[in-house]
């Protein structure tokens, strides 16, 4: 069984589990799945903050860790075909940018504060900005009927 087929089977099992016809069983299953996902996300964020805490006193290493975590976060974004993106440090701050299919540039940046809680949140905000911009760009424009 290939990796893709295994993921499809897992998704089907999850759908069967959470889509139970019994309302009580289905609701309980959805709560369990949501709680597990939140716990996994919290563990991941704690590990990322620990990475930043270890290198906080070394400026160059801290910026490299920020770039690595931002790059990792940007790879989780579902980029449409034709979009180009990048992350870098320009001497002042950390930059995340992408170019859409119409060659428009979308750029956001922040200056590291060397407080891991704030810098980690800034990374999450940059990734969310990219996701929101993609959704906004690709959503159909609503026009009223005449």
C-alpha positions as CSV (number, residue, x, y, z in Angstrom):
1,X,0.0,0.0,0.0
2,X,1.5,3.4,-1.0
3,X,1.7,6.4,1.2
4,X,-1.1,8.1,-0.6
5,X,-3.4,5.1,-0.3
6,X,-2.6,4.8,3.4
7,X,-3.6,8.5,3.9
8,X,-6.8,8.0,2.0
9,X,-7.7,4.9,4.2
10,X,-6.9,6.9,7.3
11,X,-9.1,9.8,6.1
12,X,-12.0,7.3,5.4
13,X,-11.7,5.7,8.8
14,X,-11.7,9.2,10.5
15,X,-14.8,10.2,8.4
16,X,-16.6,7.0,9.4
17,X,-15.6,7.6,13.1
18,X,-16.7,11.2,13.2
19,X,-19.7,10.8,10.9
20,X,-21.5,8.3,13.0
21,X,-25.3,8.4,12.5
22,X,-25.8,8.5,16.3
23,X,-25.6,12.1,17.3
24,X,-24.1,11.4,20.7
25,X,-21.4,9.1,19.4
26,X,-20.6,11.4,16.4
27,X,-20.3,14.5,18.6
28,X,-18.1,12.7,21.1
29,X,-15.8,11.5,18.3
30,X,-15.5,15.0,16.8
31,X,-14.6,16.4,20.2
32,X,-11.9,13.7,20.7
33,X,-10.4,14.3,17.3
34,X,-10.4,18.1,17.8
35,X,-8.8,17.7,21.2
36,X,-6.1,15.4,19.8
37,X,-5.3,17.9,17.0
38,X,-5.1,20.8,19.5
39,X,-2.7,18.8,21.7
40,X,-0.5,17.9,18.8
41,X,-0.4,21.6,17.7
42,X,0.5,22.7,21.2
43,X,3.3,20.1,21.5
44,X,4.7,21.3,18.1
45,X,4.6,24.9,19.2
46,X,6.3,24.1,22.5
47,X,9.1,22.3,20.7
48,X,9.5,25.3,18.3
49,X,9.7,27.7,21.3
50,X,12.3,25.5,23.0
51,X,14.4,25.6,19.8
52,X,14.3,29.4,19.9
53,X,15.0,29.5,23.7
54,X,18.2,27.5,23.2
55,X,19.7,29.9,20.8
56,X,18.2,33.2,22.0
57,X,21.4,34.6,23.2
58,X,23.2,34.0,19.9
59,X,21.9,36.6,17.5
60,X,23.0,34.9,14.3
61,X,21.8,31.4,15.4
62,X,18.5,32.9,16.6
63,X,17.8,34.5,13.2
64,X,18.7,31.2,11.5
65,X,16.3,29.3,13.8
66,X,13.5,31.9,13.0
67,X,14.1,31.5,9.3
68,X,14.1,27.8,9.6
69,X,10.8,27.8,11.5
70,X,9.2,30.3,9.1
71,X,10.4,28.2,6.1
72,X,8.9,25.1,7.7
73,X,5.6,26.9,8.3
74,X,5.5,28.2,4.7
75,X,6.0,24.7,3.4
76,X,2.7,23.7,5.1
77,X,0.8,26.3,3.1
78,X,-1.1,24.9,0.1
79,X,0.4,27.0,-2.6
80,X,-1.6,27.3,-5.9
81,X,0.3,26.5,-9.1
82,X,2.4,29.4,-10.3
83,X,2.9,31.0,-7.0
84,X,6.5,31.7,-5.9
85,X,7.5,32.4,-2.3
86,X,10.6,33.0,-0.2
87,X,11.8,33.9,3.3
88,X,15.0,35.7,4.2
89,X,16.8,38.1,6.6
90,X,17.7,41.5,5.2
91,X,19.9,42.9,8.0
92,X,16.9,44.5,9.8
93,X,14.3,41.8,10.0
94,X,12.7,38.6,8.8
95,X,10.8,38.8,5.6
96,X,8.2,36.5,4.1
97,X,7.0,37.2,0.5
98,X,5.2,35.6,-2.3
99,X,4.4,36.5,-5.9
100,X,1.0,35.4,-7.3
101,X,0.2,34.3,-10.9
102,X,-0.5,37.9,-11.9
103,X,3.0,38.9,-10.7
104,X,1.7,40.9,-7.8
105,X,4.1,40.9,-4.8
106,X,2.8,40.3,-1.2
107,X,5.4,41.1,1.4
108,X,5.3,41.1,5.2
109,X,8.2,41.4,7.7
110,X,9.0,41.8,11.4
111,X,12.1,42.8,13.4
112,X,13.0,40.0,16.0
113,X,12.5,41.1,19.6
114,X,14.5,38.2,21.0
115,X,11.6,37.3,23.2
116,X,10.7,33.8,22.0
117,X,7.0,34.1,22.8
118,X,6.6,37.2,20.6
119,X,8.8,36.1,17.8
120,X,7.2,32.7,17.5
121,X,3.8,34.4,17.4
122,X,5.1,36.7,14.6
123,X,6.1,33.7,12.6
124,X,2.6,32.2,12.9
125,X,1.1,35.6,11.9
126,X,3.3,35.7,8.8
127,X,2.3,32.2,7.7
128,X,-1.4,33.1,8.4
129,X,-1.0,36.3,6.3
130,X,0.1,34.2,3.3
131,X,-2.7,31.7,3.7
132,X,-5.3,34.5,4.0
133,X,-3.9,36.3,1.0
134,X,-4.1,33.2,-1.1
135,X,-7.7,32.6,-0.1
136,X,-8.6,36.2,-0.8
137,X,-6.9,36.1,-4.2
138,X,-8.5,32.9,-5.3
139,X,-12.0,33.5,-3.9
140,X,-14.6,34.4,-6.5
141,X,-15.8,38.0,-6.6
142,X,-19.4,38.4,-5.6
143,X,-21.6,40.5,-7.8
144,X,-25.2,41.2,-7.2
145,X,-27.9,40.0,-9.6
146,X,-29.6,42.7,-11.6
